[in-house]
Amino acid sequence: MDVKLAQMNVILLKKSNRIFSIICAGLLFLAIFNLPIGYFTILRIVISIGALFIAIENIKTTYWAVIFVLMTILFNPVFPIFFHNKEIWVPIDIICAALFLIEALELNRHKKEENRTIQKTNKKYTRDKIL
């Protein structure tokens, strides 16, 4: 029973991570337009939290962890990095949004593979036969 609850929690956590990655990508795509400075402050907070969360989640895959730690540093709201030119930020926003989308799609692929392995390993045992 506890194993099934733990597996369900992992599945729910991964689904929420995928949704959060898609939200971060959408916010970064919106950053291409001329919006008030308050939006970019909120964007820095959300993206830095999202990138740090994904970096921690993907600590086993070094390249994703490094990419998202660098993204956390780039978008950090405590010590912000200013380029003072929108033309520099637009490609950065597009690349970071694409990385969030790629991570969300890769997470979905891994989730499907995990579900297959979980279904293979979850066998119900009765008294005399395996169901």
C-alpha angles and dihedrals in degrees: 000000000000091000091055091050091050091049091049090050091051091049092049091047092051091047091052090047090054092050091047091050091052091048091051090050091051092050090050092050089051089053089071090076127074103267133161118280091249090067091056091050091053089043091056092051096047096043094046091050092045094047092047091048092051091045090054092045092051097043090128093058101062099197094056091046093051093046094051094043088055089048089051090053092047095051099034112138096206097063102016122200111225123200092174090211125090091206090067094048097049097070091041090053092048094048093047092047090051090050091052090050093047090049091050092051093046090049089053090052092050090047091056091049091049091049090054092051092045091052090050093050097043103086120162114225122206127178099283110004143041115241 
